[in-house]
């Protein structure tokens, strides 16, 4: 076999966690999903673990894990999020690597990635080393093996970067053909009249169908694959994923007219397969399936191909080059003209942003080293090894870390200091995430995110390093970064308006707990982001719509192990009006006095005295609903505004129902509906339809509401409604899945089981009648798993006379057909 095909997907999203909470807060731009990680997981990462292959009639033949038949890398920070929030997808990706190793000669298809997608040629030597070490260690932790290859952020490379990869045992990487400068045959390739002579292949003229060896000044080497740019471009931007057959044909036609081993390889953002191109994962699945069954060609991955056909040619790379900037790596340090067309404005902010972050890094670096040397044998070696704690924050892991690196047995406070210092360094790495420079505007969420990491560096430096004046020069440099939006003006304003309000400290966590605790029954110990809050004492009282609460709590950072005790008092006057005070915990007598005086004022319904009492004990630095972290703030707003919103909805409902005959008359005349009546119809139909789909949909009710929407030309909130229906389907699919995991369930098939399947069938019927597409993914995944893992066992039992098994087979077959599977 001489003809091989490798499809590589670079699956990555920038880290989105609030640096003070270590969790992703709600992102409205990702609606109807909670955040962009969740949305893209639903559209791309998840579907690629169970992609549909259809027959000629458009019915599902099978589900396949695309990752198991392609080459891929997934960003470490994204995998960390998945392990907590989409563990089934994380497991599917890890399993795909194992299965690909079985398929591809012992070589898993997963590649590692530099840790947080920093542009390596722009990083200093220490950061380059840590980016590679953390990326490799994270990979080993998740995939259970050493990585052969490593993906570079934006494929940005220079000789120093390749040296770091090779020094850490990486075998190969993948680059753009435009990053190849010159090639020549290696001596071991045999006699050749051009042996030893370099051929210029600049401008993308390199032959991408073979691997190349880059010999490095250190004497090490790294093998490089240059992907096929034309086919990759067609996948990403030219609609090639509109058809799996077109994709397969294009790959087959990419082979050159020469003999010998040949590799057609493409590389794109993995999000092309489902997020950028809807159902792109299905096109990929079909193409890979067809190629797997095509004579004369074989799917492979880079590791296997290297073992089969080691490089016969040497290459030199273009220094400071990348796959997404025509000017090398200028997109991440200058106004080079590379944009994505968001604003049509300038990107002169890129250089000052990098200058500000470089200044911050260079200020904290020496201070970190000097401060840490009395506590750690080698501060930078300890930073490289800190990834062990990031992957497992248990007490045992931390103890082992300090055993390896501490100069002596450290006290509890010294351990907290070391962890804060290492967290400072982690955020100093995260602030260089490439997405902060990629887009057109300084105030986009990606750039705000890297500024948030920088703010965390400043905060931690002020806590553990003797650098009191660190923030002022940093802000002066940010002020040189011009925004395209007059709302902000410059980077300093972006920092002050969008970053500083999101900052959190122990007192803010305590206030968050106190305010939300009036409406949420917390346990003895609760998590608030990366903090653990222990309730020591709590007292509450109500008077009409008003509530008061006061108590003592302990707040501990799970990240740094720092801990403080606080006392609080909080008043809710109704609606969105909250007032909360927090102070360091004092004597029992002072705490009792505060509680008694606050209770006395509140019990007399004397709210001015209650507020004065709160001020006397906590000062005027008060907290309100504005100070809650975003997710809880939204949840609490829903609670306190529930009555008001219900009143508004009922008003609209009264207008809509009361003027129904008029609406129907206007619709019959095809006349324009007055805006007030149209607004009432839009609110009522969408609210009632969303409620119906999200809970226990009735076919007649849903059908009637859809009919009203069509008759009165009401615009439907299709994204929100589809999301609500998909959630309902997922819930019942989960319930059925749980039941089918119980072998005892198969002993009988009675009215209860029949009712569950009938309800499932009804929901599917409703979904099919809706005038918008509903994601049936989880339900189809369940049906496929049952068909694959359970059906044959049931068929065997049915053939031996088991009536219950026969009923199960019939129910499962009916369900799978309803879900779009071929019989």
DASULRA-V409925 format. One record per residue. N is the residue number from 1. RES is the residue in one letter. SS is DSSP state (~ for helix, > for strand, _ for the rest). OMEGA is omega in whole degrees, 0 to 359 (* if undefined). NEAR is the number of other C-alpha atoms within 8 Angstrom. Layout:
N,RES,SS,OMEGA,NEAR
N,RES,SS,OMEGA,NEAR
//
This chain:
1,X,_,182,7
2,X,_,186,9
3,X,>,184,12
4,X,>,178,13
5,X,>,176,13
6,X,>,177,14
7,X,>,180,10
8,X,>,175,12
9,X,>,177,13
10,X,>,184,13
11,X,>,187,12
12,X,_,166,10
13,X,_,178,7
14,X,_,175,11
15,X,_,185,7
16,X,_,185,7
17,X,_,168,9
18,X,>,185,11
19,X,_,181,9
20,X,_,182,9
21,X,_,184,11
22,X,_,174,9
23,X,>,180,10
24,X,_,178,8
25,X,_,184,11
26,X,_,179,8
27,X,_,186,9
28,X,~,182,7
29,X,~,180,6
30,X,~,184,10
31,X,_,10,9
32,X,_,177,7
33,X,_,182,8
34,X,_,184,12
35,X,_,184,14
36,X,~,175,10
37,X,~,181,8
38,X,~,182,9
39,X,~,184,11
40,X,~,173,11
41,X,~,179,11
42,X,~,184,9
43,X,~,189,11
44,X,~,189,13
45,X,~,178,13
46,X,_,180,10
47,X,~,179,13
48,X,~,173,14
49,X,~,182,13
50,X,_,184,11
51,X,>,183,13
52,X,>,169,11
53,X,>,187,12
54,X,>,173,11
55,X,_,184,9
56,X,_,179,5
57,X,_,179,5
58,X,_,178,6
59,X,_,187,10
60,X,>,175,12
61,X,>,182,10
62,X,>,171,9
63,X,>,182,11
64,X,>,175,11
65,X,_,183,12
66,X,~,183,14
67,X,~,185,14
68,X,~,183,13
69,X,~,179,11
70,X,_,169,14
71,X,>,182,15
72,X,>,165,13
73,X,>,176,12
74,X,>,182,13
75,X,_,181,15
76,X,~,181,12
77,X,~,176,10
78,X,~,178,13
79,X,~,178,10
80,X,~,177,8
81,X,~,181,9
82,X,~,184,11
83,X,~,179,9
84,X,~,191,7
85,X,~,177,6
86,X,_,186,10
87,X,~,178,9
88,X,~,178,6
89,X,~,177,11
90,X,~,180,11
91,X,~,179,8
92,X,~,179,10
93,X,~,179,10
94,X,~,179,10
95,X,~,179,9
96,X,~,178,11
97,X,~,179,14
98,X,~,181,10
99,X,~,179,10
100,X,~,177,15
101,X,~,176,12
102,X,~,183,10
103,X,~,189,7
104,X,_,170,11
105,X,_,179,7
106,X,_,181,9
107,X,_,176,11
108,X,_,184,13
109,X,_,182,16
110,X,>,171,10
111,X,>,173,13
112,X,>,177,15
113,X,>,173,16
114,X,_,202,16
115,X,_,184,12
116,X,_,170,14
117,X,_,175,14
118,X,>,176,14
119,X,_,192,15
120,X,~,180,11
121,X,~,180,11
122,X,~,179,5
123,X,_,175,10
124,X,_,188,7
125,X,~,181,6
126,X,~,180,8
127,X,~,176,9
128,X,~,181,12
129,X,~,182,10
130,X,~,178,10
131,X,~,181,13
132,X,~,181,14
133,X,~,180,10
134,X,~,179,13
135,X,~,180,13
136,X,~,180,13
137,X,~,177,10
138,X,~,179,11
139,X,~,181,14
140,X,~,180,11
141,X,~,186,9
142,X,~,187,7
143,X,~,175,8
144,X,_,178,7
145,X,_,175,7
146,X,_,179,7
147,X,_,172,12
148,X,_,183,11
149,X,>,178,11
150,X,>,178,14
151,X,>,177,13
152,X,_,180,14
153,X,~,182,12
154,X,~,188,9
155,X,~,182,12
156,X,_,188,15
157,X,>,166,13
158,X,_,184,12
159,X,~,180,9
160,X,~,179,7
161,X,~,180,11
162,X,~,177,11
163,X,~,181,12
164,X,~,178,11
165,X,~,183,13
166,X,~,181,12
167,X,~,180,8
168,X,_,172,8
169,X,_,176,7
170,X,_,184,12
171,X,_,186,10
172,X,>,170,11
173,X,>,183,12
174,X,>,181,12
175,X,>,174,12
176,X,_,177,14
177,X,~,179,14
178,X,~,176,12
179,X,~,176,14
180,X,>,181,16
181,X,>,183,12
182,X,>,179,13
183,X,>,172,14
184,X,>,179,13
185,X,>,172,12
186,X,_,181,11
187,X,~,185,8
188,X,~,182,5
189,X,~,176,8
190,X,_,181,5
191,X,_,180,6
192,X,_,183,6
193,X,_,181,4
194,X,_,184,7
195,X,_,179,10
196,X,_,182,8
197,X,_,179,6
198,X,_,175,7
199,X,>,179,7
200,X,>,179,7
201,X,_,180,11
202,X,_,180,11
203,X,_,177,6
204,X,_,185,10
205,X,_,179,8
206,X,_,174,12
207,X,_,185,6
208,X,_,186,13
209,X,_,176,12
210,X,_,175,10
211,X,_,180,14
212,X,>,177,12
213,X,>,175,13
214,X,>,177,12
215,X,>,189,10
216,X,_,182,11
217,X,_,182,5
218,X,_,186,5
219,X,_,175,6
220,X,_,175,10
221,X,>,176,10
222,X,>,178,15
223,X,>,186,12
224,X,>,170,12
225,X,>,173,12
226,X,>,185,14
227,X,_,178,15
228,X,_,187,14
229,X,~,185,9
230,X,~,180,6
231,X,~,178,11
232,X,~,178,12
233,X,~,180,10
234,X,~,178,10
235,X,~,186,13
236,X,~,192,11
237,X,~,187,7
238,X,_,174,7
239,X,_,181,8
240,X,~,181,12
241,X,~,173,13
242,X,~,182,8
243,X,_,175,8
244,X,~,178,14
245,X,~,178,10
246,X,~,179,10
247,X,~,179,14
248,X,~,180,12
249,X,~,182,8
250,X,~,178,9
251,X,~,180,11
252,X,~,181,7
253,X,_,181,6
254,X,_,179,8
255,X,_,178,11
256,X,_,180,4
257,X,_,176,4
258,X,_,180,4
259,X,_,179,6
260,X,_,182,5
261,X,_,184,10
262,X,>,180,11
263,X,>,168,12
264,X,>,180,15
265,X,>,178,12
266,X,>,179,12
267,X,>,178,11
268,X,>,168,12
269,X,>,180,10
270,X,~,181,11
271,X,~,173,14
272,X,~,185,12
273,X,>,173,16
274,X,_,181,15
275,X,_,178,12
276,X,_,180,8
277,X,>,183,9
278,X,_,182,9
279,X,_,177,9
280,X,~,178,14
281,X,~,178,14
282,X,~,176,12
283,X,~,178,14
284,X,~,181,13
285,X,~,180,14
286,X,~,181,12
287,X,~,181,12
288,X,~,178,12
289,X,~,180,8
290,X,~,180,10
291,X,~,178,11
292,X,~,182,9
293,X,_,179,6
294,X,_,179,8
295,X,_,173,4
296,X,_,179,7
297,X,_,182,12
298,X,>,172,11
299,X,>,179,12
300,X,_,167,12
301,X,_,188,15
302,X,~,182,9
303,X,~,179,11
304,X,~,183,12
305,X,~,178,10
306,X,~,179,10
307,X,~,181,7
308,X,~,187,6
309,X,_,179,7
310,X,_,183,8
311,X,_,173,12
312,X,_,181,11
313,X,>,175,12
314,X,>,179,13
315,X,>,167,13
316,X,>,181,9
317,X,>,171,11
318,X,_,181,10
319,X,_,178,8
320,X,_,181,10
321,X,>,181,14
322,X,_,181,15
323,X,_,188,12
324,X,_,176,5
325,X,_,181,11
326,X,_,183,7
327,X,_,178,8
328,X,_,178,10
329,X,_,183,12
330,X,~,181,10
331,X,~,184,15
332,X,~,176,12
333,X,_,181,10
334,X,_,177,11
335,X,_,188,13
336,X,_,182,8
337,X,_,177,6
338,X,_,181,8
339,X,_,172,8
340,X,_,172,6
341,X,_,182,6
342,X,_,188,8
343,X,_,185,7
344,X,_,182,6
345,X,_,182,7
346,X,_,174,8
347,X,_,179,11
348,X,_,179,10
349,X,~,187,15
350,X,~,181,14
351,X,~,178,12
352,X,~,178,12
353,X,~,180,12
354,X,~,178,10
355,X,~,181,9
356,X,~,181,12
357,X,~,177,12
358,X,~,178,8
359,X,~,180,9
360,X,~,179,12
361,X,~,184,9
362,X,~,176,8
363,X,~,186,9
364,X,~,183,10
365,X,~,180,8
366,X,~,180,8
367,X,~,176,10
368,X,~,182,11
369,X,~,182,10
370,X,~,182,8
371,X,~,188,9
372,X,~,186,11
373,X,_,179,10
374,X,_,183,8
375,X,_,183,12
376,X,>,183,11
377,X,_,180,9
378,X,_,185,8
379,X,~,184,11
380,X,~,174,8
381,X,~,177,7
382,X,~,177,10
383,X,~,178,11
384,X,~,183,11
385,X,~,181,9
386,X,_,178,10
387,X,~,178,11
388,X,~,179,10
389,X,~,178,11
390,X,~,182,7
391,X,~,183,8
392,X,_,186,7
393,X,_,181,10
394,X,_,180,7
395,X,~,181,6
396,X,~,180,6
397,X,~,179,11
398,X,~,179,10
399,X,~,179,8
400,X,~,179,8
401,X,~,180,12
402,X,~,176,8
403,X,~,181,7
404,X,~,194,6
405,X,~,185,10
406,X,>,179,11
407,X,_,181,8
408,X,_,175,5
409,X,_,185,5
410,X,_,174,9
411,X,_,178,6
412,X,~,179,6
413,X,~,179,8
414,X,~,176,9
415,X,~,176,9
416,X,~,180,11
417,X,~,180,10
418,X,~,181,10
419,X,~,176,11
420,X,~,178,11
421,X,~,181,13
422,X,~,174,10
423,X,~,174,10
424,X,~,180,12
425,X,~,177,10
426,X,~,181,8
427,X,~,174,12
428,X,~,172,12
429,X,~,183,12
430,X,~,183,11
431,X,_,177,13
432,X,_,177,13
433,X,>,193,13
434,X,_,185,11
435,X,~,179,9
436,X,~,180,12
437,X,~,194,12
438,X,~,189,9
439,X,_,193,10
440,X,_,191,14
441,X,_,182,11
442,X,_,185,13
443,X,_,175,10
444,X,_,185,8
445,X,~,182,6
446,X,~,180,9
447,X,~,175,12
448,X,~,180,15
449,X,~,180,11
450,X,~,175,13
451,X,~,176,11
452,X,~,176,14
453,X,~,179,13
454,X,~,179,13
455,X,~,178,10
456,X,~,176,12
457,X,~,180,12
458,X,~,182,11
459,X,~,181,8
460,X,~,178,13
461,X,~,179,13
462,X,~,180,11
463,X,~,190,6
464,X,~,178,9
465,X,_,180,11
466,X,_,182,7
467,X,_,185,7
468,X,_,184,6
469,X,_,188,6
470,X,~,188,11
471,X,~,186,8
472,X,~,178,7
473,X,~,176,8
474,X,~,180,12
475,X,~,177,11
476,X,~,178,9
477,X,~,178,12
478,X,~,180,13
479,X,_,178,11
480,X,_,183,10
481,X,_,185,15
482,X,>,174,11
483,X,_,174,13
484,X,_,185,10
485,X,_,181,6
486,X,_,178,6
487,X,_,182,4
488,X,_,179,10
489,X,_,182,11
490,X,>,184,12
491,X,~,178,18
492,X,~,178,11
493,X,~,176,10
494,X,~,180,14
495,X,~,184,12
496,X,~,184,9
497,X,~,187,8
498,X,~,182,9
499,X,~,185,13
500,X,~,178,10
501,X,~,181,7
502,X,~,182,8
503,X,_,181,7
504,X,_,172,8
505,X,_,184,7
506,X,~,181,8
507,X,~,180,9
508,X,~,175,11
509,X,~,179,12
510,X,~,178,14
511,X,~,177,15
512,X,~,180,11
513,X,~,182,10
514,X,~,183,14
515,X,~,182,14
516,X,~,181,10
517,X,_,176,9
518,X,_,184,11
519,X,_,181,7
520,X,_,181,6
521,X,_,181,6
522,X,_,173,7
523,X,_,180,6
524,X,_,179,7
525,X,>,182,9
526,X,>,174,9
527,X,>,170,8
528,X,>,187,10
529,X,_,180,7
530,X,_,178,12
531,X,>,175,13
532,X,>,183,12
533,X,>,178,14
534,X,>,180,10
535,X,>,180,12
536,X,>,177,9
537,X,>,181,7
538,X,>,177,9
539,X,>,180,7
540,X,>,177,9
541,X,>,181,8
542,X,>,174,8
543,X,>,185,8
544,X,_,179,5
545,X,_,184,7
546,X,>,177,10
547,X,>,173,13
548,X,>,178,14
549,X,>,176,13
550,X,>,184,13
551,X,>,176,13
552,X,>,179,13
553,X,>,172,13
554,X,>,181,12
555,X,>,181,15
556,X,>,175,11
557,X,>,177,11
558,X,_,183,10
559,X,_,184,8
560,X,_,181,10
561,X,_,175,9
562,X,_,185,9
563,X,>,177,8
564,X,>,177,9
565,X,>,184,10
566,X,>,169,14
567,X,>,183,14
568,X,>,169,14
569,X,>,183,14
570,X,>,179,13
571,X,>,172,11
572,X,>,183,11
573,X,>,185,10
574,X,>,182,9
575,X,_,186,6
576,X,_,188,10
577,X,>,178,9
578,X,>,172,13
579,X,>,186,11
580,X,>,174,15
581,X,>,180,15
582,X,>,176,13
583,X,>,175,9
584,X,>,180,8
585,X,_,179,9
586,X,_,182,7
587,X,_,177,6
588,X,~,181,6
589,X,~,179,6
590,X,~,179,8
591,X,~,180,11
592,X,~,179,8
593,X,~,179,8
594,X,~,181,9
595,X,~,183,10
596,X,~,182,8
597,X,~,179,9
598,X,~,180,12
599,X,~,181,10
600,X,~,179,8
601,X,~,181,13
602,X,~,182,12
603,X,~,177,8
604,X,_,182,6
605,X,_,179,7
606,X,_,187,9
607,X,~,175,8
608,X,~,177,6
609,X,~,179,9
610,X,~,180,11
611,X,~,179,8
612,X,~,178,8
613,X,~,178,11
614,X,~,179,13
615,X,~,182,10
616,X,~,184,7
617,X,~,186,7
618,X,~,182,11
619,X,_,186,9
620,X,_,178,5
621,X,_,188,6
622,X,_,179,10
623,X,>,179,12
624,X,_,179,11
625,X,~,179,11
626,X,~,185,6
627,X,~,177,9
628,X,_,174,12
629,X,_,198,9
630,X,~,184,8
631,X,~,180,8
632,X,~,177,9
633,X,~,179,11
634,X,~,181,8
635,X,~,181,8
636,X,~,175,10
637,X,~,177,10
638,X,~,182,8
639,X,~,187,7
640,X,~,180,10
641,X,_,184,10
642,X,~,182,9
643,X,~,181,7
644,X,~,179,7
645,X,~,178,8
646,X,~,177,8
647,X,~,180,8
648,X,~,180,8
649,X,~,179,10
650,X,~,176,8
651,X,~,177,8
652,X,~,181,12
653,X,~,179,10
654,X,~,178,8
655,X,~,184,10
656,X,~,181,12
657,X,~,182,7
658,X,~,180,7
659,X,_,179,9
660,X,~,179,8
661,X,~,179,7
662,X,~,178,7
663,X,~,180,11
664,X,~,178,10
665,X,~,179,8
666,X,~,179,11
667,X,~,179,12
668,X,~,178,7
669,X,_,186,6
670,X,_,182,6
671,X,_,179,7
672,X,_,178,6
673,X,_,179,10
674,X,_,184,6
675,X,~,182,6
676,X,~,179,6
677,X,~,179,12
678,X,~,179,11
679,X,~,179,8
680,X,~,180,12
681,X,~,182,12
682,X,~,180,12
683,X,~,186,10
684,X,~,182,12
685,X,~,181,12
686,X,~,180,11
687,X,~,183,8
688,X,~,179,9
689,X,~,179,11
690,X,~,178,11
691,X,~,181,8
692,X,~,184,12
693,X,~,185,13
694,X,~,186,11
695,X,_,184,7
696,X,_,190,7
697,X,_,174,11
698,X,_,184,7
699,X,~,182,8
700,X,~,180,6
701,X,~,179,9
702,X,~,180,13
703,X,~,180,8
704,X,~,180,8
705,X,~,177,11
706,X,~,179,9
707,X,~,178,8
708,X,~,180,10
709,X,~,180,13
710,X,~,183,8
711,X,~,183,9
712,X,_,178,12
713,X,_,179,6
714,X,_,176,12
715,X,_,181,6
716,X,_,173,8
717,X,_,190,7
718,X,~,180,7
719,X,~,181,7
720,X,~,181,10
721,X,~,179,13
722,X,~,179,12
723,X,~,179,11
724,X,~,180,11
725,X,~,178,12
726,X,~,178,11
727,X,~,178,9
728,X,~,178,12
729,X,~,180,14
730,X,~,180,10
731,X,~,181,8
732,X,~,175,9
733,X,~,178,12
734,X,~,178,8
735,X,~,178,8
736,X,~,179,9
737,X,~,179,9
738,X,~,181,8
739,X,~,183,8
740,X,~,176,10
741,X,_,182,6
742,X,_,182,8
743,X,~,182,7
744,X,~,180,5
745,X,~,185,9
746,X,~,181,11
747,X,~,181,8
748,X,_,173,7
749,X,_,184,13
750,X,_,184,6
751,X,~,181,6
752,X,~,180,7
753,X,~,180,8
754,X,~,180,10
755,X,~,179,8
756,X,~,180,9
757,X,~,179,10
758,X,~,179,8
759,X,~,178,8
760,X,~,180,11
761,X,~,179,10
762,X,~,179,9
763,X,~,178,10
764,X,~,178,11
765,X,~,179,8
766,X,~,181,11
767,X,~,182,10
768,X,~,181,8
769,X,~,183,6
770,X,_,182,8
771,X,_,176,4
772,X,_,185,6
773,X,_,177,8
774,X,_,180,10
775,X,_,177,8
776,X,_,190,9
777,X,~,185,7
778,X,~,179,10
779,X,~,179,11
780,X,~,177,10
781,X,~,178,10
782,X,~,182,10
783,X,~,180,12
784,X,~,180,11
785,X,~,180,9
786,X,~,180,11
787,X,~,184,10
788,X,~,189,8
789,X,~,188,8
790,X,_,192,9
791,X,~,184,11
792,X,~,177,9
793,X,~,178,8
794,X,~,178,12
795,X,~,179,11
796,X,~,180,8
797,X,~,180,11
798,X,~,181,12
799,X,~,177,8
800,X,_,174,6
801,X,_,181,6
802,X,_,183,9
803,X,~,179,7
804,X,~,178,11
805,X,~,179,15
806,X,~,179,13
807,X,~,177,9
808,X,~,180,11
809,X,~,181,11
810,X,~,180,8
811,X,~,180,10
812,X,~,179,12
813,X,~,179,9
814,X,~,180,8
815,X,~,182,11
816,X,~,178,14
817,X,~,178,10
818,X,~,180,9
819,X,_,173,11
820,X,_,179,8
821,X,>,172,11
822,X,_,181,9
823,X,_,*,5
//
